[in-house]
Amino acid sequence: MSELADRIAAAFAAEEAAPQPVTCAEEIPARYECITSAWLTDVLCRDIPGAAVTAHRLDTPDDGANNRRRIFLTYNAAGEAAGLPPTVFCKAAQGLNNRLLMGHSGAILCEVTFFQRVRHHLSIETANARHAAYDPKTFRSIVVLDDFAGYAEFCDETTVVDRAFAEAEVDLLADIHAPFYQSPLLETDLAALPTWHTRFSNLSHWRLEESCAIGLREAGDIIPPALRARATEIWPATLSTLDRQKDLPATLCHGDTHLKNWYVTTAGKIGLADWGATHRGHWSRDLVYTLTTSLTVEHRRLWERELFARYIARMAAAGVVLDAEAGFVEYRRALLTALAFWTMTLKPAEGMPDMQPPATSLVFIERLAAAVDDHDVLGLA
């Protein structure tokens, strides 16, 4: 184990031996069961005079890369009168494997930094956090979000994305990227966010190359034959394209824009959630990752160029003029790290939590691999 892993494991063992209830917002719960109504009052009611949470109930666990729980809340009269939320949705790193993954990858830092320092700059449809905190020593973390239940429906790999939906995705990405494109904030307020090179490289602790190779083999016949024949070239090419990122103009990027992180509100607005891969990097990854996982292979082939052009135009309208020809080359290159995210997810390394159902991974691998083959990405590396 690494020094960081040893530290996380030791802190986890100490917490397991004597879990402590939390009563004020500055404390980070080691387990959801450590949350008290006093803690929830401090988190949710601090701006409402006299309001208090009088009781709460935990929903069933929902574990993946994060440990997720919904909390049902009861308030006193002042809290009820203020219209405080009856439920909140929480994401945390509480299991040992979750903390190891989130700590090494930097996901905890990324998401908490987004809600603390970035969210207020953006006027897009995305999650609203009531509270976000993490401990850089133990990697305990918690993000308390307004609940999406009754407000929005998330997509999954079976969602049929039409042209209008894809255009809304493209517009939202440009609305994230344009305000931060080569902004001084990237080196000041947002300097804590990793670069994409660092964010991806940190996953190497989990034997990423091995996981990706196994995932490719397990995917079998959904990998195009020409690409499957060159399987040994994929990882070196992935690292080569990653290295190029260090020299490209940067902006704020979401980093994990696969289809399951997109949602539709009851009012019909398209939104994007899950900011655990937020980083400083080139816009191409977000765009190609979105279009390739959201669209069927056939629709991507039909609409890709026009959707790419729409993104370039949206950025220009916001004052960011991009070289479309050079940008499309980087767009193609960015496919390889996106493919690696899902071959890794299909066959995670020992000690890594299960992050997605295999059926999801296989759909996205098939779409990504087809795009890698269509764009001859190995010929670019």
ZIRACOR-V199981 format. One record per helix or strand of 2 or more residues. SS is the DSSP state (h for helix, s for strand). FROM is the first residue (numbers start at 1). TO is the last residue. Records with the same first field share a line. If there is no record, write none. Layout:
# ZIRACOR-V199981
SS->FROM-TO / FROM-TO
This chain:
# ZIRACOR-V199981
h->3-17 / 32-34 / 37-44 / 77-81 / 96-105 / 107-121 / 163-180 / 184-187 / 196-206 / 208-222 / 225-228 / 231-245 / 259-261 / 284-294 / 297-317 / 324-333 / 335-346 / 358-374 / 377-379
s->53-58 / 62-63 / 67-75 / 87-93 / 129-134 / 141-146 / 152-154 / 251-253 / 262-265 / 270-272 / 279-281
